[in-house]
Amino acid sequence: MGGQGSLLIVFGHDSYYRFVVVDDPNQLRHETLSFLKGRGVFGTVLIAPEGINVMLCGSLDALDSVREWFESDPRFSDLFIKRTACENMVFRRLKVKVKREIVPLGLEGVDATRGAQNAVSPKEWETLVQRGDVVLIDNRNSFEFALGRFKNAINPGVTDFRDFATFFDDHLDEWADKTIAMYCTGGIRCDKTAAWASERGIEIVTLDGGILNYLQQSDNPTSTWEGNCFVFDDRGELDATLTAVLQHPA
């Protein structure tokens, strides 16, 4: 199984999200910030009417307490946590922000709160991506694709997630007889894109938990994955064992 190599585990990095209706994002921000202050965790929590997106670093005990606090709210029960190990604190400060969207697709009226559609496990994904009738799309920015990707994946050539919808429409006719499979770092971009596509009658198969979950769960990740995975913190890149390619000083 993919692992953390010989990394000395000092801190953990947790990422998770939930698409769910949040009636009062400002109130949730106030409650979240009040709880997190002084707990020794740093990173970003985004709150929007469509849900939460959490990326935090801290001691394992501190991260567990934050997860338990979020999950005590029925809206956020049973969160899918992607945890990786860190030698150092990989965020510089704590930010809790209210946004219009927890991940911006750039299109009005996309409702991702209905839940993930057609997400498959890492084991199922390995079989899926080797089929000849599958179009495999990387739902990340071009610089992320350049660092690492699933073998035979298509690079949409976008510099911003908002550009992805145009790329998708431009090529949809070519994929009429194909199964469309899509992946991203942790799953959130794919869930939002899949919701948009589903509203138009287009079904997309996504990788549950994204690249991070795949590298953690796969017995042989390099059979289908090549290169490193970009992450949005001081580590920059993780290899196939989820170890930082270059550890930054604290």
C-alpha positions in Angstrom: 0.0 0.0 0.0 1.2 3.5 -0.7 2.7 5.2 2.4 4.8 7.9 3.9 8.2 6.4 3.2 10.7 7.1 6.1 9.3 10.5 6.9 9.4 11.5 10.5 5.8 12.3 11.3 5.7 15.5 13.4 2.6 17.1 11.9 -0.4 16.0 9.9 -2.1 17.7 7.0 -5.8 17.1 6.7 -7.9 18.1 3.7 -11.7 17.5 3.4 -14.8 19.1 2.1 -18.5 18.7 2.0 -21.0 20.0 -0.5 -24.0 20.8 1.6 -26.4 23.7 2.0 -25.0 26.3 4.5 -27.8 28.8 5.3 -25.6 31.2 7.3 -22.0 31.1 6.1 -21.0 34.1 8.3 -22.3 32.5 11.4 -20.4 29.3 10.6 -17.3 31.3 10.0 -17.6 32.9 13.4 -18.1 29.6 15.2 -15.3 27.9 13.3 -12.8 30.7 13.9 -13.7 30.8 17.6 -13.1 27.0 17.9 -9.8 26.9 15.9 -8.0 29.9 17.5 -5.4 28.7 20.0 -5.5 25.1 18.9 -2.2 25.1 17.1 -3.6 24.5 13.6 -2.9 26.6 10.6 -4.3 26.6 7.1 -7.5 27.6 5.3 -11.1 26.9 5.9 -13.4 28.1 3.1 -17.2 28.4 3.8 -19.8 29.1 1.2 -23.6 28.5 0.8 -22.6 25.3 -1.0 -20.5 23.9 1.9 -17.0 23.8 3.4 -13.5 23.2 2.1 -10.8 22.5 4.8 -7.0 22.4 4.5 -5.3 22.4 7.9 -1.9 21.4 9.4 -1.1 20.7 13.0 -0.5 17.9 15.5 -2.5 14.7 15.0 -4.4 15.3 18.3 -5.3 18.8 17.2 -6.4 17.7 13.8 -8.5 15.0 15.4 -10.2 17.5 17.6 -11.0 19.7 14.7 -12.5 16.8 12.7 -14.6 15.8 15.7 -15.9 19.3 16.1 -16.9 19.5 12.4 -18.5 16.1 12.5 -20.6 17.0 15.6 -22.6 19.1 13.1 -25.0 16.7 11.2 -24.2 18.6 8.0 -20.6 17.4 8.2 -20.9 14.0 9.7 -18.6 11.2 8.3 -16.2 13.4 6.5 -13.8 11.8 4.0 -10.4 12.9 5.5 -7.3 12.8 3.3 -4.4 13.0 5.8 -0.7 13.2 4.8 2.4 13.5 7.1 4.6 16.5 7.4 8.0 17.2 9.0 7.2 20.9 9.4 4.2 23.2 9.6 3.3 23.7 6.0 1.0 26.7 6.5 2.0 30.1 7.9 -1.3 31.3 9.3 -4.9 30.4 9.9 -7.5 31.8 7.6 -11.3 31.2 7.8 -13.1 32.9 4.9 -16.6 33.2 3.5 -16.7 32.8 -0.3 -19.4 32.5 -3.0 -18.2 29.0 -3.8 -15.8 26.6 -2.0 -14.4 25.8 -5.4 -15.1 28.3 -8.3 -16.4 26.7 -11.5 -17.3 30.1 -12.9 -20.8 29.1 -13.9 -23.9 30.2 -12.3 -26.4 27.8 -10.7 -24.3 24.7 -10.4 -25.6 22.6 -7.5 -23.1 20.2 -6.1 -24.9 19.6 -2.8 -26.7 16.6 -4.1 -23.6 14.5 -3.5 -20.9 12.8 -5.5 -22.0 11.1 -8.7 -20.3 7.9 -10.0 -17.2 8.0 -7.8 -15.2 4.8 -7.9 -12.6 3.5 -5.5 -8.8 3.5 -6.2 -8.9 -0.2 -7.0 -11.8 0.2 -9.4 -10.0 3.2 -10.9 -7.0 1.1 -11.8 -9.1 -1.2 -13.9 -11.2 1.6 -15.4 -8.3 3.7 -16.7 -6.9 0.7 -18.6 -10.0 0.2 -20.7 -9.9 1.3 -24.4 -13.2 3.0 -24.3 -12.3 5.5 -21.6 -11.4 9.1 -22.1 -9.2 10.0 -19.1 -9.3 13.8 -18.2 -7.0 15.6 -15.7 -9.2 18.2 -14.1 -6.4 20.4 -12.8 -4.3 23.2 -14.1 -1.6 22.7 -16.7 1.3 23.2 -14.3 -0.1 20.5 -12.0 -0.4 18.1 -15.0 3.2 18.8 -15.9 4.5 17.7 -12.5 2.6 14.4 -12.5 -0.4 12.6 -14.0 -2.2 9.3 -14.6 -0.7 7.6 -17.7 -2.6 8.4 -20.9 -4.5 11.3 -19.3 -5.6 14.3 -21.3 -4.3 17.7 -20.3 -7.1 20.2 -20.9 -4.5 22.9 -21.2 -6.2 25.4 -18.9 -4.6 27.8 -16.5 -7.7 28.3 -14.3 -10.4 25.9 -13.2 -13.0 28.3 -14.7 -11.7 27.5 -18.2 -12.5 23.8 -17.9 -16.1 24.1 -19.0 -15.1 25.6 -22.3 -12.6 22.8 -22.9 -15.2 20.2 -22.1 -17.8 21.7 -24.5 -15.3 21.9 -27.3 -14.5 18.2 -27.2 -17.8 16.7 -26.1 -18.8 15.4 -29.6 -15.5 13.5 -29.8 -16.4 11.6 -26.6 -19.9 10.6 -27.6 -19.2 6.8 -27.5 -16.7 6.9 -24.7 -16.8 6.7 -20.9 -15.5 10.0 -19.5 -13.3 9.5 -16.4 -11.9 12.5 -14.5 -9.6 13.1 -11.6 -8.1 15.9 -9.5 -6.0 16.3 -6.4 -8.6 15.6 -3.6 -11.9 15.2 -5.5 -13.5 18.6 -4.9 -12.9 20.0 -8.5 -14.3 16.8 -10.0 -17.4 16.8 -7.8 -18.2 20.3 -8.9 -17.6 19.6 -12.6 -19.5 16.3 -12.4 -22.5 18.1 -10.9 -22.4 20.6 -13.8 -22.2 17.9 -16.4 -24.9 15.8 -14.7 -27.3 18.8 -14.9 -26.8 18.6 -18.7 -27.4 14.9 -18.8 -23.7 13.9 -19.1 -22.4 11.3 -16.7 -18.7 11.4 -15.5 -16.9 8.7 -13.5 -14.6 10.3 -10.9 -11.8 9.0 -8.6 -13.1 8.9 -5.1 -10.8 11.1 -2.9 -8.7 12.1 -5.9 -5.0 11.5 -6.4 -4.2 11.8 -2.7 -6.6 8.9 -1.8 -5.3 6.8 -4.8 -1.6 7.2 -3.8 -2.5 6.3 -0.2 -4.6 3.3 -1.0 -3.0 1.7 -4.1 -0.7 -1.3 -3.6 1.2 -0.3 -6.8 0.5 3.4 -7.5 3.2 3.8 -10.2 1.5 1.2 -12.4 -0.9 3.9 -13.5 0.6 7.1 -12.0 3.8 8.9 -13.0 5.6 11.9 -11.5 4.6 14.0 -8.5 1.4 15.5 -7.1 1.3 19.3 -6.6 -0.2 20.4 -3.3 -1.2 23.9 -2.3 1.0 24.3 0.7 4.7 24.8 1.5 5.5 21.2 0.5 4.9 22.0 -3.1 5.1 18.4 -4.5 4.4 14.9 -3.0 5.9 11.8 -4.6 4.0 8.5 -5.1 4.6 7.6 -1.4 3.0 11.0 -0.3 6.4 12.2 0.9 7.4 15.8 0.1 9.9 16.0 -2.7 11.6 19.0 -0.9 10.8 19.6 2.8 10.7 23.3 3.6 12.1 24.6 6.8 9.6 25.6 9.5 
